[in-house]
Amino acid sequence: MSHKAWMKTVPTENCDVLMTFPDTTDDHTLLWLLNHIRLGIPELIVQVRHHKHTRVYAFFVTATYESLLRGADEIGLRKPVKAEFGGGMRSFSCEEDYIYENIENELYFFTSQERQNIIRYWLENLRAKQGESLHNIHFLEGQPIIPELAARGVIQQVFPLHEQRILKRLMKSWVQAVCEAQPLDEICDYFGVKIAMYFAWLGFYTSAMVYPAVFGSILYTFTESDQTSQDICCVVFAIFNVIWATLFLEEWKRRGAEFAYKWGTLDTPAESIEEPRPQFRGIKRISPVTSTEEFYYPPWKRLLFQCLVSLPVCLACLLFVFLLMLGCFQLQEFVLSIQELPRIIRFLPKIVLAIIVSACDEVYKKIAYWLNDMGAW
């Protein structure tokens, strides 16, 4: 089922993160994973649902307010502090929970995005024990279970659910609004800081483009038709663009820092070392650094694959597209040279080219995924 279909069947109040499985999943796999989640992450509340038409199983995952508070403490979630305690943003601490704004309100203390981040953090840190396996999947000690099962196709998808109430409000105040400022704080609360920062930059960039557009239009209007006048205007406009670009960058640094401070990410520490890609494969060995078991793939094999497979495949794809476009252009010239053909037939080469390009896009996408996965081994 699509994301939208699941969203329509799931009450968001009882589910924050949805985990779906292929229709071929057996009961042993579901029970194995369900027991590991309940034993390894007792903070989570998991309900098993089954869609009778598609025969797809899904786990509805949520957590209680008390568990989310402990999770916020665990991941160092930054929350606003009450004015009487100094204000600003601080990493959440259960020992001093009384200092944070709206701590008494279970419905509004956490945004849906924060709830989902905490739950996703728990799920992605569910670790395997030594010698654990599921069917033909053998886990390393301490390896994350959920990402590995998702990479193997055992888990079809893991995704957060939307709050329809908030989406409707954003639709009115953001998408459908005309000539109004973006509700950046609401976007940040719902989608997170990264998405909000992107739209903040996009709005700032769009507004800043008004100045060169207006100046360029005025310059173009009063430019004479002679070559000397046009050259002078080009030089003036180039100088203006250099000054504008410098001011734009400096002003965005200031504006971006304001948003980062406001949203509590200005002094966020660097992210810890991420887990290896779940798609990474190789031979098992003892790490010379950590002395723990890990997957290892020799660099020379990766380089060999890139030179003998990735590079030839990419060149072949580029050559195919080039010859295809050349053939369509030749066909277009041939069709235009025949005057007796109906007018609609003259557009046929362009239509054929558009269809072939769309088909090639899907094929090349699959090839790119395959090359990316194989090249990362």
Secondary structure, DSSP 8 states (H G I E B T S, - for coil): --HHHHHHHS-GGG-SEEEE--TT--HHHHHHHHHHHHHH-TTEEEEEEEETTTTEEEEEEEE-HHHHHHHHHHHT-EEEB-GGGT-SEEE--GGGGGGBTTTT-TTTSS-HHHHHHHHHHHHHT-B--TT-EETTEE--TT-BHHHHHHHHTSS-EEEE---HHHHHHHIIIIIS-SS----HHHHHHHH-HHHHHHHHHHHHHHHHTHHHHHHHHHHHHT--SSHHHHHHHHHHHHHHHHHHHHHHHHHHHHHHHHHHHHTT-TT----------TT---EEEE-TTT-SEEEE--HHHHHHHIIIIIHHHHHHHHHHHHHHHHHHHHHHHHHHH-TTS-GGGGGHHHHHHHHHHHHHHHHHHHHHHHHHHHHT-
